[in-house]
Amino acid sequence: MTHAAAAESEPAGASGTDRSVSIPEVAYSAPYEGNCPCLSGEAYVDCCGRFHRGDAEAPTAEQLMRSRYSAFVVRDAGYLLRTWHPDTRPAELEFDSGMQWRRLDILSTSRGGPLDSEGTVEFAAHYRHEGERGLHRETSRFVRVDRRWYYLSGYESGVVAG
């Protein structure tokens, strides 16, 4: 689930919460039926789908992580770009057609609550790539600007194939 090039240093100006963030205009285009890929047990439409459609904002860093994972599953590049902090956001996002995300495990969270300005989420994402099973493990960093959470950076804590 490569969010971006692994960035361990803080981008300039990324830690402040006092400035506005421009949000790219990208239409929602991710129809999905059934239970939510984030494994909440809820229907997608009532869980991460409401964030993807723009009906609600993720209230915590962990919920944003879960909704971003679900966006990778349903290939919703617009949502991923909208929830990526502009200091580290790529100009565009392409999906690997051979990648199938299978399961998300949240391993730990630090801060990232509704009143925090920063948070981290460590996760393991299980996948199948061109028939081979693998595990992507990452610690992601999130910042809250104007009451909205954004993915800032992440570093891989392990990628295991096979």
C-alpha positions as CSV (number, residue, x, y, z in Angstrom):
1,M,0.0,0.0,0.0
2,T,2.6,2.5,-1.0
3,H,1.3,5.8,0.1
4,A,4.3,7.7,-1.1
5,A,8.0,7.4,-1.1
6,A,8.9,6.5,2.4
7,A,9.5,9.8,4.1
8,E,10.8,9.8,7.6
9,S,11.6,13.5,7.9
10,E,9.0,16.1,8.5
11,P,8.2,18.3,5.4
12,A,8.5,22.0,5.9
13,G,5.5,23.6,7.4
14,A,3.7,20.2,7.9
15,S,3.4,20.2,11.6
16,G,1.4,23.4,12.0
17,T,-2.4,23.5,12.3
18,D,-2.9,27.2,11.7
19,R,-3.0,27.3,7.9
20,S,-5.5,26.2,5.3
21,V,-5.0,23.2,3.1
22,S,-6.1,23.2,-0.5
23,I,-8.1,20.1,-1.5
24,P,-7.8,18.9,-5.1
25,E,-11.1,18.6,-6.9
26,V,-11.5,15.0,-7.9
27,A,-14.9,13.4,-8.4
28,Y,-16.0,10.4,-6.3
29,S,-16.0,7.3,-8.5
30,A,-15.7,4.2,-6.4
31,P,-18.9,2.0,-6.4
32,Y,-18.5,-0.9,-4.0
33,E,-21.1,-3.4,-2.7
34,G,-21.0,-5.4,0.5
35,N,-19.1,-5.1,3.8
36,C,-16.5,-2.4,4.2
37,P,-12.9,-3.5,3.2
38,C,-11.7,-1.9,6.5
39,L,-13.3,-4.9,8.3
40,S,-15.5,-2.9,10.6
41,G,-18.4,-5.3,9.9
42,E,-20.5,-2.5,8.6
43,A,-21.7,-2.1,5.0
44,Y,-19.3,-0.1,2.9
45,V,-21.9,2.6,2.1
46,D,-22.4,3.3,5.9
47,C,-18.7,3.0,6.8
48,C,-15.8,4.2,4.7
49,G,-18.1,4.9,1.7
50,R,-19.6,8.0,3.5
51,F,-16.0,9.4,3.8
52,H,-15.2,8.6,0.2
53,R,-18.4,10.3,-1.0
54,G,-17.7,13.4,1.1
55,D,-20.7,13.0,3.3
56,A,-18.5,13.0,6.4
57,E,-15.0,13.5,7.6
58,A,-12.9,10.9,9.4
59,P,-12.9,11.9,13.1
60,T,-9.6,10.2,14.0
61,A,-6.3,9.4,12.4
62,E,-7.1,5.7,12.7
63,Q,-10.5,6.1,10.9
64,L,-8.7,8.1,8.2
65,M,-6.2,5.2,7.9
66,R,-9.0,2.7,7.6
67,S,-10.8,4.8,5.0
68,R,-7.6,5.3,3.0
69,Y,-7.0,1.5,3.0
70,S,-10.6,1.0,1.7
71,A,-9.9,3.7,-0.9
72,F,-7.0,1.6,-2.1
73,V,-9.2,-1.5,-2.3
74,V,-11.9,0.3,-4.3
75,R,-9.3,2.3,-6.3
76,D,-10.6,5.7,-5.3
77,A,-7.7,7.9,-6.2
78,G,-9.7,11.1,-5.7
79,Y,-10.2,10.3,-2.0
80,L,-6.6,9.4,-1.5
81,L,-5.4,12.6,-3.0
82,R,-8.0,14.7,-1.1
83,T,-6.9,13.2,2.2
84,W,-3.1,13.5,1.5
85,H,-1.5,16.6,2.9
86,P,-0.4,19.0,0.1
87,D,3.2,19.2,1.4
88,T,3.7,15.5,0.5
89,R,0.9,14.8,-2.0
90,P,1.9,13.5,-5.4
91,A,0.4,15.2,-8.5
92,E,-1.4,12.0,-9.5
93,L,-1.9,8.5,-8.3
94,E,-1.9,5.3,-10.4
95,F,-2.9,1.8,-9.2
96,D,-1.1,-1.4,-9.9
97,S,-3.7,-3.6,-11.7
98,G,-2.0,-6.7,-10.4
99,M,-2.5,-5.7,-6.7
100,Q,-5.4,-6.9,-4.6
101,W,-5.6,-5.7,-1.0
102,R,-7.0,-8.4,1.2
103,R,-7.0,-7.4,4.9
104,L,-6.1,-4.5,7.1
105,D,-4.7,-5.0,10.7
106,I,-4.3,-2.0,12.9
107,L,-1.3,-2.8,15.0
108,S,-1.0,0.4,17.1
109,T,-2.1,4.0,17.3
110,S,-0.6,7.0,19.0
111,R,-2.7,10.1,19.6
112,G,-4.8,11.0,16.5
113,G,-8.0,11.5,18.4
114,P,-10.7,14.1,17.7
115,L,-8.8,16.8,19.7
116,D,-5.2,16.0,18.7
117,S,-3.3,17.7,16.0
118,E,-1.0,14.8,15.1
119,G,-1.2,11.0,15.2
120,T,0.4,7.8,14.0
121,V,-1.0,4.5,13.0
122,E,1.0,1.4,12.5
123,F,-0.7,-1.2,10.3
124,A,-0.2,-4.4,8.3
125,A,-2.0,-4.7,5.0
126,H,-2.2,-8.2,3.5
127,Y,-2.3,-8.4,-0.3
128,R,-2.0,-10.6,-3.3
129,H,0.1,-9.3,-6.2
130,E,0.0,-11.2,-9.4
131,G,-0.8,-14.4,-7.5
132,E,1.8,-14.0,-4.8
133,R,0.8,-13.2,-1.2
134,G,2.5,-10.4,0.7
135,L,2.3,-8.2,3.7
136,H,3.0,-4.5,3.8
137,R,3.7,-3.1,7.2
138,E,3.9,0.7,7.7
139,T,3.8,3.4,10.3
140,S,1.8,6.4,8.9
141,R,1.8,9.9,10.2
142,F,-1.3,12.1,10.2
143,V,-1.9,15.8,10.9
144,R,-5.1,17.6,11.6
145,V,-5.6,20.9,9.9
146,D,-8.8,22.9,10.3
147,R,-10.5,20.0,12.0
148,R,-9.7,17.6,9.1
149,W,-7.2,14.7,9.2
150,Y,-4.6,14.3,6.4
151,Y,-2.1,11.6,5.7
152,L,1.3,13.2,5.9
153,S,4.0,10.5,5.5
154,G,4.8,6.9,6.2
155,Y,7.7,4.6,6.5
156,E,7.7,0.9,5.8
157,S,8.4,-1.2,8.8
158,G,8.5,-4.3,6.7
159,V,7.3,-5.8,3.4
160,V,7.1,-9.5,3.3
161,A,6.4,-11.4,0.0
162,G,5.2,-15.0,-0.2
